[in-house]
Amino acid sequence: MTTYTEEAKEEMKRADHLLFVTLKYARIVDVMYNIIERLNNACDIIVNEAVTKSKKIKETPKTQFRRVKIFRELLKDNKNSKIFIDHYIDLRKLKSNRYSKKGEYRKNVTLISIDEMESVTEINMDKLKDLFKKTFGFIEFFSELIESKKI
């Protein structure tokens, strides 16, 4: 039987392969978007596990929006968690935004994320690697909290 934490780590392995192998040979924005999706999925799994295993919650909400809200409430006393939760919310926004391409098939391939307010965020290779590192930190940090039953 696999745990949620193992599933999240498997998603991170897939994202790692996409980032460091696939994107090296196929500089395509769709691959970058898939990496963001994988990172978001890994975080979703951890949030679901934390809310499901929490003894403070009587019933697990059906929507991810409500789970994130409860997740925030569970961790409001933990000062370190705010940075990771903000990162997770940024990832969710990136995933839901529409996107366009710049420099595809070139060294400086860039995913351009456009939100509903028409503000633009550019995701290049360096920014994508930074998102990967932060998500890895998110998984490690909250996995330890879940396993130690501090949530």
N, C-alpha and C positions, 0 to 999 in steps of 0.2 A: 504494500500500500504506500503510495506516495503522499507526502504531505504538501500543503500549499507552499511552504517554503522551498521545497525541492522543485515544484512546478515553476516558481518564480525564478529560481536559479537556472532552470532549463531555458526559460525565455531569454534570460541574460546570455546564455551560451549561444542561442540563435542570433541574438542581436550582435554579439561579439563576432561571430562568423560573417554576418552581413557587413559589419563595419570594417573589419580588418582583412577580409578575403574578397568577398564579392564586390565591394565598392572599390577595391584596389584595381580590379580588372574591368568593371562595368561602371563607369562614372555616370550613373543615371539617377535622376531626382526621385524616381519611384522607389529605388532601393533605399534612399535616405528616408523617405516617408515610411517605408516598411520598418526601418530601424526605430523610428519614433513610435510606431505602433507597438513594436515588441517591448520597448522600454515602458510604455504606458500599460501594456498588459501585465508586465511583471509587477508594477506598482499596484495595479488593480487587485492582483492575487493577494498581495500582502495586506492591503486594506480590508479585503473580504475576510481574510483569515483573522485579522485583529478584531474585527467587529463580531464575527461568528463565535470566536473563542472567549470573548469578554464576558465576564460574569456580571457586569454592570448592566448589560443589555438583555431585556427579556425576549424581544423578538427582533430578528434580523430584517432590516428594511429590504424591499425588493429592488429599489433603484440605487444606482451607484452614487448619484448626487446625495441622497440621504445617508448612505454609508460613509461618504467622505465627511459629511457634517458631523456624524456621530464619532468618527475617527478623530476629528479635530477636538471634540469635546473630551474624549477619553485622554487625550494627550496635552490638554491645555496647561497642566502643571509642569510638563517636561519642556525645559527651555530649548534644548537641542533639537527637538522635533519640529519646531516652526520652520526652520530652513528647509527641511526635507519635505514638509507638507506643501510649502510654497512651490518647491520644485515640481512636485507631483501635479499641482494645479496648473502650473505652466505647461507641463507635458500634455495634460488633458486639453488645454486650449490649443496647443499646437496641432494636436491630432484632429480637433474639430474644425479648425480653420481651413479655408480653401487655400490652395497653394499653386504657385507657378514655378517655372524653371528658368535658370540663368546659367549659361556656360556648360550646358549638359555635354557629356562626352569629353570634357576638357579637364585640365588639372584643377581649375577653380570652380568646380560645379557647386551651385548654390540653390537651395530650396528657399523660395520666397513665400512666407506664410502671411496671409492677409485675413485679418479678423473682421467681424461685422462692423466695426467702426472705421474700417479701411486703413488701419495702421499696419505697417509692414514690418515683419521681422525676417531677417536673412539668416539662414542656417547654412554655414559652410562646414567643411570637414573638421576644422578645429572646434567649432561650437558643438558639432555633433559628438565629437570625442568627449568634450566637457559634459554634455548631457549624459553620456554613457557612464562616465565616472561618478557623477552625482547620483544617478539611478542605482549604480552598484552600491554606493554608500547608503542609500535609502533602504535597499534590500538587507544589507548587513545590519544596519542600525535597528530596524524594526523586527527583523528575525530574532535578534538577541532579546529584545523587549518581550516578544511573544513567547519565546522559549522560557524566559525567566518569569513569565506570568505577571509582568508588571503593568500589563494593559488590562 
